[in-house]
Amino acid sequence: MSGPCVEILYFEGCPNHERALEVIEQLAGELRLQPAIELVEVPDADTAARLRFLGSPTVRVDGRDVEPGAEERTEFVLACRVYWSEHGIAGQPDEDWIRAALVEAAG
């Protein structure tokens, strides 16, 4: 089964985008999906604003941020992103959010 388009937006020097990639690859394997994964480097503040970049890493599945409610945010920054979930604070999105986005995109 093929899979959705997954973008990982990051800036150079962010240590968390590699872990986000590992989690996506692991979950895709568990779900038997083959997503098209694209790493998108965000080099400056202008690009951050144009791409609606909420910080590094930002994970989008078929164009939608995996974090619930993220589409309502408007502070686009060239900075590390912090995620709050029921599991605590982390430097990458919650695995449950990524899994849910992959399952929904796969239909």
WOLINQUI-V595300 format. One record per backbone hydrogen bond with DSSP energy under -1.0 kcal/mol. NH is the residue of the N-H (numbers start at 1). CO is the residue of the C=O. Records with the same first field share a line. If there is no record, write none. Layout:
NH = CO + CO
This chain:
3 = 34
6 = 36
7 = 60
8 = 38
9 = 58
10 = 40
14 = 11
20 = 16
21 = 17
22 = 18
23 = 19
24 = 20
25 = 21
26 = 22
27 = 23
28 = 24
29 = 25
30 = 26
31 = 27
33 = 28
36 = 4
38 = 6
40 = 8
42 = 10
48 = 44
49 = 45
50 = 46
51 = 47
53 = 48
56 = 79
58 = 9
60 = 7
61 = 64
62 = 5
64 = 61
66 = 59
70 = 67
72 = 69
73 = 70
76 = 74
77 = 53
79 = 77
81 = 56
83 = 90
85 = 88
88 = 85
90 = 83
98 = 94
99 = 95
100 = 96
101 = 97
102 = 98
103 = 99
104 = 100
105 = 101
106 = 102
